[in-house]
Amino acid sequence: MKTPADQNASTEVPVAMETELEQLRVRVIALENLLIALLAQAPERQLALAREMAAYITPRAGATPHPLTLRAADEMLSLVDRAGQFRAQPPG
């Protein structure tokens, strides 16, 4: 039989987990935006390397595509594309 203390402990874990998940979400958003800022100033070779890495992590021939891997590759390309919006445009 659960005591009131046991019941409180079981409800505290999800709250603590949710708080930690929220902190992780905030950190990921911050890191994404920082990465976009850095990529916006990156040389073309580094942008090409990021695109190559996204292609590298996609499934190989005969391998079963994993949805998270596919999403990660798409997200990498999205970050490079989003950085392109902030790259300095040459005058002209």
N, CA, C and O atoms as a GROMACS GRO file, in nm:
protein
  368
    1MET      N    1   0.084  -0.118   0.000
    1MET     CA    2   0.000   0.000   0.000
    1MET      C    3   0.089   0.124   0.000
    1MET      O    4   0.188   0.131   0.072
    2LYS      N    5   0.051   0.222  -0.082
    2LYS     CA    6   0.130   0.345  -0.091
    2LYS      C    7   0.094   0.440   0.022
    2LYS      O    8  -0.022   0.459   0.057
    3THR      N    9   0.198   0.498   0.078
    3THR     CA   10   0.177   0.600   0.180
    3THR      C   11   0.167   0.735   0.112
    3THR      O   12   0.205   0.747  -0.005
    4PRO      N   13   0.117   0.837   0.181
    4PRO     CA   14   0.113   0.971   0.120
    4PRO      C   15   0.252   1.018   0.075
    4PRO      O   16   0.263   1.089  -0.025
    5ALA      N   17   0.355   0.980   0.147
    5ALA     CA   18   0.491   1.018   0.106
    5ALA      C   19   0.529   0.953  -0.026
    5ALA      O   20   0.592   1.016  -0.110
    6ASP      N   21   0.490   0.826  -0.044
    6ASP     CA   22   0.517   0.756  -0.170
    6ASP      C   23   0.444   0.824  -0.286
    6ASP      O   24   0.501   0.841  -0.394
    7GLN      N   25   0.321   0.862  -0.263
    7GLN     CA   26   0.243   0.927  -0.367
    7GLN      C   27   0.304   1.061  -0.406
    7GLN      O   28   0.308   1.095  -0.524
    8ASN      N   29   0.353   1.138  -0.308
    8ASN     CA   30   0.418   1.266  -0.338
    8ASN      C   31   0.546   1.245  -0.416
    8ASN      O   32   0.576   1.321  -0.508
    9ALA      N   33   0.622   1.144  -0.379
    9ALA     CA   34   0.749   1.117  -0.449
    9ALA      C   35   0.722   1.081  -0.594
    9ALA      O   36   0.797   1.123  -0.682
   10SER      N   37   0.617   1.004  -0.620
   10SER     CA   38   0.590   0.964  -0.757
   10SER      C   39   0.542   1.081  -0.841
   10SER      O   40   0.564   1.081  -0.962
   11THR      N   41   0.476   1.179  -0.783
   11THR     CA   42   0.432   1.295  -0.860
   11THR      C   43   0.544   1.396  -0.879
   11THR      O   44   0.539   1.477  -0.972
   12GLU      N   45   0.644   1.394  -0.794
   12GLU     CA   46   0.755   1.489  -0.806
   12GLU      C   47   0.848   1.453  -0.921
   12GLU      O   48   0.906   1.542  -0.983
   13VAL      N   49   0.864   1.326  -0.950
   13VAL     CA   50   0.956   1.284  -1.056
   13VAL      C   51   0.912   1.341  -1.191
   13VAL      O   52   0.995   1.401  -1.260
   14PRO      N   53   0.785   1.326  -1.231
   14PRO     CA   54   0.746   1.382  -1.360
   14PRO      C   55   0.763   1.534  -1.366
   14PRO      O   56   0.799   1.588  -1.470
   15VAL      N   57   0.736   1.604  -1.255
   15VAL     CA   58   0.754   1.749  -1.253
   15VAL      C   59   0.902   1.783  -1.273
   15VAL      O   60   0.935   1.873  -1.350
   16ALA      N   61   0.988   1.711  -1.204
   16ALA     CA   62   1.132   1.735  -1.219
   16ALA      C   63   1.177   1.702  -1.361
   16ALA      O   64   1.257   1.774  -1.419
   17MET      N   65   1.124   1.594  -1.416
   17MET     CA   66   1.159   1.557  -1.554
   17MET      C   67   1.113   1.664  -1.651
   17MET      O   68   1.186   1.702  -1.743
   18GLU      N   69   0.991   1.713  -1.632
   18GLU     CA   70   0.938   1.816  -1.721
   18GLU      C   71   1.022   1.942  -1.714
   18GLU      O   72   1.046   2.007  -1.816
   19THR      N   73   1.065   1.978  -1.595
   19THR     CA   74   1.152   2.095  -1.580
   19THR      C   75   1.283   2.075  -1.654
   19THR      O   76   1.331   2.166  -1.722
   20GLU      N   77   1.340   1.957  -1.641
   20GLU     CA   78   1.466   1.927  -1.711
   20GLU      C   79   1.446   1.926  -1.862
   20GLU      O   80   1.530   1.976  -1.936
   21LEU      N   81   1.336   1.868  -1.907
   21LEU     CA   82   1.308   1.868  -2.051
   21LEU      C   83   1.290   2.010  -2.103
   21LEU      O   84   1.336   2.042  -2.213
   22GLU      N   85   1.226   2.094  -2.026
   22GLU     CA   86   1.210   2.234  -2.068
   22GLU      C   87   1.345   2.302  -2.078
   22GLU      O   88   1.369   2.378  -2.172
   23GLN      N   89   1.434   2.277  -1.983
   23GLN     CA   90   1.568   2.334  -1.988
   23GLN      C   91   1.645   2.283  -2.110
   23GLN      O   92   1.716   2.360  -2.176
   24LEU      N   93   1.631   2.156  -2.141
   24LEU     CA   94   1.696   2.101  -2.260
   24LEU      C   95   1.642   2.166  -2.387
   24LEU      O   96   1.719   2.196  -2.478
   25ARG      N   97   1.512   2.187  -2.394
   25ARG     CA   98   1.454   2.253  -2.511
   25ARG      C   99   1.511   2.394  -2.528
   25ARG      O  100   1.546   2.435  -2.638
   26VAL      N  101   1.520   2.467  -2.418
   26VAL     CA  102   1.575   2.602  -2.423
   26VAL      C  103   1.720   2.599  -2.472
   26VAL      O  104   1.760   2.681  -2.554
   27ARG      N  105   1.797   2.504  -2.420
   27ARG     CA  106   1.938   2.494  -2.461
   27ARG      C  107   1.950   2.459  -2.609
   27ARG      O  108   2.036   2.513  -2.678
   28VAL      N  109   1.865   2.368  -2.657
   28VAL     CA  110   1.870   2.331  -2.799
   28VAL      C  111   1.836   2.452  -2.886
   28VAL      O  112   1.902   2.476  -2.986
   29ILE      N  113   1.735   2.527  -2.848
   29ILE     CA  114   1.698   2.647  -2.924
   29ILE      C  115   1.814   2.745  -2.926
   29ILE      O  116   1.847   2.802  -3.031
   30ALA      N  117   1.877   2.765  -2.811
   30ALA     CA  118   1.992   2.857  -2.803
   30ALA      C  119   2.106   2.808  -2.891
   30ALA      O  120   2.167   2.886  -2.964
   31LEU      N  121   2.136   2.679  -2.885
   31LEU     CA  122   2.245   2.624  -2.966
   31LEU      C  123   2.214   2.632  -3.115
   31LEU      O  124   2.303   2.661  -3.195
   32GLU      N  125   2.090   2.607  -3.152
   32GLU     CA  126   2.053   2.618  -3.295
   32GLU      C  127   2.075   2.761  -3.344
   32GLU      O  128   2.133   2.782  -3.451
   33ASN      N  129   2.031   2.857  -3.266
   33ASN     CA  130   2.046   2.996  -3.308
   33ASN      C  131   2.192   3.040  -3.310
   33ASN      O  132   2.233   3.116  -3.397
   34LEU      N  133   2.269   2.992  -3.214
   34LEU     CA  134   2.412   3.022  -3.215
   34LEU      C  135   2.479   2.960  -3.336
   34LEU      O  136   2.562   3.024  -3.400
   35LEU      N  137   2.443   2.836  -3.367
   35LEU     CA  138   2.500   2.770  -3.484
   35LEU      C  139   2.462   2.842  -3.613
   35LEU      O  140   2.545   2.857  -3.702
   36ILE      N  141   2.338   2.887  -3.623
   36ILE     CA  142   2.296   2.963  -3.742
   36ILE      C  143   2.379   3.090  -3.755
   36ILE      O  144   2.422   3.125  -3.865
   37ALA      N  145   2.403   3.158  -3.643
   37ALA     CA  146   2.485   3.280  -3.647
   37ALA      C  147   2.627   3.248  -3.694
   37ALA      O  148   2.684   3.323  -3.774
   38LEU      N  149   2.683   3.139  -3.646
   38LEU     CA  150   2.819   3.102  -3.687
   38LEU      C  151   2.823   3.059  -3.833
   38LEU      O  152   2.915   3.095  -3.906
   39LEU      N  153   2.724   2.982  -3.876
   39LEU     CA  154   2.719   2.940  -4.016
   39LEU      C  155   2.698   3.058  -4.110
   39LEU      O  156   2.742   3.054  -4.225
   40ALA      N  157   2.631   3.160  -4.063
   40ALA     CA  158   2.609   3.278  -4.148
   40ALA      C  159   2.740   3.346  -4.184
   40ALA      O  160   2.748   3.415  -4.286
   41GLN      N  161   2.842   3.327  -4.103
   41GLN     CA  162   2.973   3.386  -4.128
   41GLN      C  163   3.075   3.284  -4.178
   41GLN      O  164   3.191   3.317  -4.200
   42ALA      N  165   3.031   3.162  -4.196
   42ALA     CA  166   3.124   3.054  -4.235
   42ALA      C  167   3.161   3.063  -4.382
   42ALA      O  168   3.081   3.109  -4.465
   43PRO      N  169   3.282   3.020  -4.415
   43PRO     CA  170   3.322   3.013  -4.555
   43PRO      C  171   3.237   2.908  -4.628
   43PRO      O  172   3.182   2.817  -4.566
   44GLU      N  173   3.230   2.921  -4.757
   44GLU     CA  174   3.149   2.829  -4.839
   44GLU      C  175   3.192   2.684  -4.819
   44GLU      O  176   3.107   2.595  -4.823
   45ARG      N  177   3.319   2.658  -4.799
   45ARG     CA  178   3.368   2.520  -4.779
   45ARG      C  179   3.309   2.458  -4.653
   45ARG      O  180   3.276   2.339  -4.653
   46GLN      N  181   3.294   2.536  -4.546
   46GLN     CA  182   3.235   2.482  -4.424
   46GLN      C  183   3.086   2.452  -4.443
   46GLN      O  184   3.035   2.355  -4.388
   47LEU      N  185   3.018   2.534  -4.520
   47LEU     CA  186   2.877   2.508  -4.550
   47LEU      C  187   2.863   2.380  -4.632
   47LEU      O  188   2.774   2.298  -4.609
   48ALA      N  189   2.954   2.364  -4.728
   48ALA     CA  190   2.952   2.242  -4.810
   48ALA      C  191   2.982   2.120  -4.723
   48ALA      O  192   2.922   2.014  -4.742
   49LEU      N  193   3.072   2.134  -4.628
   49LEU     CA  194   3.105   2.024  -4.537
   49LEU      C  195   2.983   1.986  -4.452
   49LEU      O  196   2.959   1.867  -4.428
   50ALA      N  197   2.908   2.084  -4.405
   50ALA     CA  198   2.787   2.056  -4.327
   50ALA      C  199   2.686   1.981  -4.413
   50ALA      O  200   2.621   1.888  -4.366
   51ARG      N  201   2.672   2.022  -4.538
   51ARG     CA  202   2.582   1.950  -4.630
   51ARG      C  203   2.630   1.807  -4.655
   51ARG      O  204   2.549   1.714  -4.660
   52GLU      N  205   2.760   1.791  -4.670
   52GLU     CA  206   2.816   1.657  -4.690
   52GLU      C  207   2.790   1.568  -4.569
   52GLU      O  208   2.759   1.450  -4.584
   53MET      N  209   2.804   1.624  -4.451
   53MET     CA  210   2.780   1.546  -4.329
   53MET      C  211   2.635   1.504  -4.320
   53MET      O  212   2.606   1.392  -4.279
   54ALA      N  213   2.543   1.591  -4.359
   54ALA     CA  214   2.401   1.554  -4.359
   54ALA      C  215   2.377   1.438  -4.455
   54ALA      O  216   2.301   1.346  -4.424
   55ALA      N  217   2.441   1.442  -4.570
   55ALA     CA  218   2.427   1.331  -4.666
   55ALA      C  219   2.492   1.205  -4.612
   55ALA      O  220   2.444   1.094  -4.638
   56TYR      N  221   2.600   1.220  -4.538
   56TYR     CA  222   2.673   1.106  -4.484
   56TYR      C  223   2.590   1.028  -4.383
   56TYR      O  224   2.602   0.906  -4.375
   57ILE      N  225   2.506   1.095  -4.305
   57ILE     CA  226   2.431   1.026  -4.201
   57ILE      C  227   2.300   0.966  -4.251
   57ILE      O  228   2.230   0.898  -4.176
   58THR      N  229   2.265   0.990  -4.377
   58THR     CA  230   2.145   0.927  -4.432
   58THR      C  231   2.172   0.778  -4.451
   58THR      O  232   2.288   0.737  -4.460
   59PRO      N  233   2.069   0.698  -4.456
   59PRO     CA  234   2.088   0.552  -4.463
   59PRO      C  235   2.166   0.509  -4.588
   59PRO      O  236   2.152   0.566  -4.696
   60ARG      N  237   2.246   0.407  -4.569
   60ARG     CA  238   2.322   0.349  -4.679
   60ARG      C  239   2.233   0.252  -4.758
   60ARG      O  240   2.128   0.211  -4.710
   61ALA      N  241   2.276   0.216  -4.876
   61ALA     CA  242   2.201   0.120  -4.958
   61ALA      C  243   2.183  -0.010  -4.880
   61ALA      O  244   2.278  -0.063  -4.823
   62GLY      N  245   2.062  -0.058  -4.878
   62GLY     CA  246   2.031  -0.182  -4.808
   62GLY      C  247   2.001  -0.165  -4.661
   62GLY      O  248   1.955  -0.259  -4.596
   63ALA      N  249   2.026  -0.046  -4.606
   63ALA     CA  250   1.997  -0.022  -4.464
   63ALA      C  251   1.855   0.029  -4.448
   63ALA      O  252   1.800   0.094  -4.537
   64THR      N  253   1.796  -0.003  -4.335
   64THR     CA  254   1.662   0.045  -4.306
   64THR      C  255   1.670   0.190  -4.261
   64THR      O  256   1.742   0.222  -4.167
   65PRO      N  257   1.597   0.278  -4.327
   65PRO     CA  258   1.601   0.419  -4.286
   65PRO      C  259   1.542   0.435  -4.146
   65PRO      O  260   1.434   0.384  -4.117
   66HIS      N  261   1.612   0.504  -4.062
   66HIS     CA  262   1.563   0.532  -3.927
   66HIS      C  263   1.505   0.672  -3.926
   66HIS      O  264   1.574   0.766  -3.966
   67PRO      N  265   1.382   0.689  -3.884
   67PRO     CA  266   1.317   0.821  -3.890
   67PRO      C  267   1.395   0.932  -3.820
   67PRO      O  268   1.400   1.044  -3.870
   68LEU      N  269   1.456   0.903  -3.706
   68LEU     CA  270   1.531   1.007  -3.637
   68LEU      C  271   1.656   1.048  -3.715
   68LEU      O  272   1.694   1.165  -3.716
   69THR      N  273   1.720   0.952  -3.780
   69THR     CA  274   1.838   0.983  -3.861
   69THR      C  275   1.797   1.071  -3.979
   69THR      O  276   1.865   1.169  -4.010
   70LEU      N  277   1.688   1.036  -4.043
   70LEU     CA  278   1.640   1.116  -4.156
   70LEU      C  279   1.605   1.257  -4.112
   70LEU      O  280   1.636   1.354  -4.180
   71ARG      N  281   1.539   1.268  -3.997
   71ARG     CA  282   1.503   1.401  -3.946
   71ARG      C  283   1.627   1.481  -3.908
   71ARG      O  284   1.632   1.602  -3.930
   72ALA      N  285   1.728   1.413  -3.853
   72ALA     CA  286   1.852   1.483  -3.816
   72ALA      C  287   1.921   1.538  -3.940
   72ALA      O  288   1.969   1.652  -3.939
   73ALA      N  289   1.927   1.460  -4.045
   73ALA     CA  290   1.990   1.507  -4.169
   73ALA      C  291   1.912   1.625  -4.226
   73ALA      O  292   1.971   1.723  -4.271
   74ASP      N  293   1.780   1.615  -4.225
   74ASP     CA  294   1.698   1.727  -4.274
   74ASP      C  295   1.720   1.852  -4.189
   74ASP      O  296   1.724   1.963  -4.242
   75GLU      N  297   1.732   1.833  -4.058
   75GLU     CA  298   1.752   1.948  -3.968
   75GLU      C  299   1.887   2.013  -3.993
   75GLU      O  300   1.899   2.136  -3.986
   76MET      N  301   1.989   1.932  -4.022
   76MET     CA  302   2.120   1.989  -4.052
   76MET      C  303   2.113   2.077  -4.176
   76MET      O  304   2.166   2.188  -4.178
   77LEU      N  305   2.047   2.027  -4.279
   77LEU     CA  306   2.032   2.105  -4.402
   77LEU      C  307   1.950   2.231  -4.376
   77LEU      O  308   1.978   2.337  -4.432
   78SER      N  309   1.849   2.218  -4.292
   78SER     CA  310   1.766   2.334  -4.258
   78SER      C  311   1.849   2.442  -4.188
   78SER      O  312   1.831   2.560  -4.215
   79LEU      N  313   1.937   2.402  -4.099
   79LEU     CA  314   2.021   2.500  -4.029
   79LEU      C  315   2.112   2.574  -4.127
   79LEU      O  316   2.130   2.695  -4.116
   80VAL      N  317   2.171   2.501  -4.221
   80VAL     CA  318   2.256   2.565  -4.322
   80VAL      C  319   2.172   2.661  -4.406
   80VAL      O  320   2.216   2.772  -4.435
   81ASP      N  321   2.053   2.618  -4.446
   81ASP     CA  322   1.966   2.704  -4.526
   81ASP      C  323   1.923   2.828  -4.449
   81ASP      O  324   1.920   2.939  -4.503
   82ARG      N  325   1.889   2.809  -4.322
   82ARG     CA  326   1.848   2.924  -4.240
   82ARG      C  327   1.962   3.022  -4.221
   82ARG      O  328   1.940   3.144  -4.215
   83ALA      N  329   2.084   2.971  -4.212
   83ALA     CA  330   2.200   3.059  -4.198
   83ALA      C  331   2.218   3.143  -4.324
   83ALA      O  332   2.263   3.257  -4.318
   84GLY      N  333   2.181   3.084  -4.439
   84GLY     CA  334   2.192   3.157  -4.565
   84GLY      C  335   2.111   3.285  -4.567
   84GLY      O  336   2.146   3.380  -4.637
   85GLN      N  337   2.003   3.289  -4.491
   85GLN     CA  338   1.920   3.410  -4.484
   85GLN      C  339   1.993   3.525  -4.416
   85GLN      O  340   1.955   3.641  -4.433
   86PHE      N  341   2.096   3.494  -4.339
   86PHE     CA  342   2.168   3.597  -4.264
   86PHE      C  343   2.307   3.625  -4.320
   86PHE      O  344   2.380   3.708  -4.267
   87ARG      N  345   2.342   3.555  -4.426
   87ARG     CA  346   2.473   3.580  -4.488
   87ARG      C  347   2.472   3.716  -4.555
   87ARG      O  348   2.371   3.758  -4.612
   88ALA      N  349   2.584   3.783  -4.547
   88ALA     CA  350   2.596   3.916  -4.609
   88ALA      C  351   2.581   3.903  -4.760
   88ALA      O  352   2.648   3.822  -4.824
   89GLN      N  353   2.494   3.982  -4.814
   89GLN     CA  354   2.474   3.983  -4.959
   89GLN      C  355   2.572   4.083  -5.022
   89GLN      O  356   2.585   4.195  -4.974
   90PRO      N  357   2.642   4.043  -5.128
   90PRO     CA  358   2.735   4.136  -5.193
   90PRO      C  359   2.657   4.252  -5.256
   90PRO      O  360   2.546   4.232  -5.307
   91PRO      N  361   2.713   4.371  -5.252
   91PRO     CA  362   2.644   4.486  -5.312
   91PRO      C  363   2.632   4.467  -5.463
   91PRO      O  364   2.720   4.412  -5.529
   92GLY      N  365   2.521   4.512  -5.511
   92GLY     CA  366   2.509   4.501  -5.655
   92GLY      C  367   2.372   4.501  -5.697
   92GLY      O  368   2.344   4.492  -5.817
   0.00000   0.00000   0.00000
